[in-house]
């Protein structure tokens, strides 16, 4: 019988490296958050790119295959990414499922049930709350790297908290004057103590009534705004009409980020506050 060389015996005795985690998130901002926690110990993919709407997203067979290979799937809320509402029934049993709205106390959420505001990533205080929970759950899948995930989450939390503290101080003397296409900035407004001048629509899917729009026009006649903020261009015909009637600058806020220029969740938040500064 052939003897194994001492070097080969040494290699066989080495502990095998744990497979890198494969995580799928629903939207790009969550991908940035989770990638900041995992670091180089895994890969994070996203289902919905920055040009799509999470509200009207339907899974394709290729995306279902991506989900089937994932160790963990992370999304916001079944009523926000409506195409993922039955996701828990379609995933393999051993896939970790993290619906982030369930990790938050009701006091931190805006809206209830079907009307929950799903733009959680636009709240630095919510992100700071979620980062340790995400790390803890990833550690269940990969205990060998638990300390790394906790450390990365702690560092991310510190950066977010520092950004929020500095930005709050900055906006103490900055009072942007703006209205919205719909109320997609509610979480960030709450964190920064900002107040919009109204919105064209009640939410993403339902337009405002004629009475609602009449009140908005009256309000704009009295309290002049500078900007009308939309979450994607081109702006609707209604938005263009209101902007023209009141001399508003239409500005796009890329709430899902821009993969070409935004490499962290703080980049997305900073982009939004830069737009708001232009609306003083």
N, C-alpha and C positions, 0 to 999 in steps of 0.2 A: 504493500500500500504506500502511495506517495505521501510524504510528509509535507504539511503546509509550512511555508516559509514564515519566519518570525514576523515579517512585515505584514503578510496577509492575515496572520492571527491577530495582529494589532488592529488592522482595519475592521475585522469582524467584531472585535470587542468594543469598538467605538459605538456610542449611542446613535441610533438613526435620527436624522434631522426630521423634525416635524414638518408635515406638508404645509405650505403657505396657505393662509386662509383665502377663500374666494368669496367676496361679499358683493352683493348687488343692491344698489339703492334705487329708489324711484326717480329722484330728480338730482340734477347736478350739484346744488348746494349741499345736499346730504352726502354726496360723494366726496366733496371737499372736506367736510367735517370728519367723516369716517377715515378717509385717507390720512388725515392729520393724526388720528389715533393709532392706526395700524402701522404707519410708517412703511418700512421696507419688508415687513413680515407677511405681506399678502397683497392682493390686488383688489381694487374696488372699481366696479363697473356701474353704469347707470342705465336705466331703461328709457327714460324720457329725456330727450336732448333739449337744449336751451331754446330751440325754435318751436317746440310743441307745447300744447296746453295740458297740464296734468288733469284738468277737469273733463277733457273729452278724449282720453287716451284709451285705446283698446290694444290688448296684447296680441302680438303676432306669433306664429309658431316658432320662429327663430328666437324670439324673446322668451317664450316658454322653455325652450331648451336651455337658454342661458340661466333661467331661474332654477331649472332642475339640477344644474351642476353646482349651484351656489351652496356654500356652507351656511350662509346667513343672508336673509333678505330684510331690508330696512326701508320702511315707508312712513308716511306721516299719519294718515287717517283714512279709513275706508270711504269716508264721505268726501274726501278731498281728491285723492287719486281714484276716481270712481271705477276705472278699468281694473283696479286691483282689489275690488270689494270682496271677491270670492277667492282671493289668493290662498288663504289658509286651507281651502279644500283641494287645491291643485298642487301644492308643494309636497315633496317627499316628507315622510314623517320625521326624519332626522334633521330637517332644515330648521335652523333657528329663525324665528319670526319676531321681528321687532316693529310693532306699530307704535310710533313714538308718542302719539297723543295719550296713550295709556300710561306713560311714565310721568305724566304731569298732573299736579293737583288741579282741580276744576277752577280754582282761583287764578291760575296762570293762563287759562284758555279764554279766547274771545269767542262767544257764541256757544251753542249747545247742540248736540246730536247732529242732525243733517246740516245745520247751519254753522258748524264750527269753522272758524277761520283757520285754514291750513297753512298759512304762510309762517310757520313756526320759526324758520331759519332767519326771519327778519327781526327776531327779538334776541338781542345779545344776552339778556338775562335768562331766557329759555335755553339758549345754546349752552350757557354756563351750567345750567341745571342738568342738561341731558348728557354732556360729555362723559362724566364719570359713570353714568348708567350704561352708556354704550360700551365703554371700556370693560365694565364688570361683566356684561353679557358676552363680549367677545372672548374674555378670559375663560369663560365656561367651555368654549370650543377649543381653546388653545392655552391650557394652564401654564405651559412652559414659558409663555411670553406675557403672563399676566402683569408682572411688574412693569414691563415696557409699556403696555397699553395704559396702565394706570398713570405712569409718569408722563406719557404723551398727552393723555387727557388732562392731567393737572396743568401741564404747560399751555395747552390750548385754552383751558379755562382762564388761566392768568392773563394770556394775551387778550382774550375777549373782554375780561373784566377791566383791564387797563384801557382798552379802546373805548369801552362804554363810559368809563369815568372821565376820560379826556374829552370825549365828544359831548357828553352832557354839559361839561363846563363851557365848551366852545359855544353850544347852542343856547346858553344862558343869555348871550348877547346877540344871537342871530334869530330873527323871527321871520322865517320864510312865509310867503303869502301864496297859497296855491289851492287848487281844487283837484279832484281826482276823477279819472274815468269811472272807477269803482274803488271801494275802500280796501285796497290791498296793502296799505302801509300801517294798518292799525297797531300791530305789535311794536313796530319801531317808533311810531308816534307816542305810544304809551311809555316806552323806555326813555325817550328823550324829552317827554313833556311837550310835544308839538300838537298843534290843532290845525286841521285842514279847514278850508272854507266851504266844504260840501263835496258831493260827488254826483256824477250824472246818473249813475245806476245804483240800485240798492245792493247788488252783488254782481259777481262775474256773469251770471246767466240771465238775470232779470233786469230789464230796463226800468228806469224811474217813470212814475206816472206823470201825466201832464201837470197835475197839481204840484208834484215834487219839483219838476223842472221850472215851473213858474216861480216857486219859492226860491230856487237857486238863482234865477235871473234877478229877482228882487234883492237877494242878499249880495250879489256881485255888484249891483248898482250902488249899494251903500258901503260895502267893505271890499274895496278893490283888491283883486288878486293879480299876481304876475304870471303864474304858470298854470297850465293844465297838464297834469302828469298822467301818462298812459303806460301800461306795462308792455305794449308792443306797438310798433308802427307797421303799416299806416294807421293813423287814428281814424275812428269811425266818422261817418258824415256828421253825426250829431255833435261829436267832440269838435270837429272843425267849425261847425256853425256857432257853437258857444264861444269858442276861442276867438273867432272873427268878431262876434258881437261885443265882446268885452276886452279885446286887445290882449289876449293871453298868448304866451309862448307855449306851444305844445312841446313837451319834453318826454323822452322815453326813459323809463327806468327798467333796466334789465334785471328783474327780480330773480331769474334763474341763472344769472351770470353770463359770462362770455368766455368760452374756453381759450380764446386767443389772448386775453388780457388779464383774466382773473384766476389766480392760482390758489387762493385761500378764501375761506368764508368771510374773512375781514375785508378782502378786496371787494366783495359784493356789497357789504355794508358801507364801505368807504365810497364806492361809486354812487350809492343812493344819497349819502349826505353831501357829496359834491354837487349833485343835481339840486338838492334842496338849498344849498348856499347860493346858487344862481337865481333863486326865486325870492330873494330879499326885497 
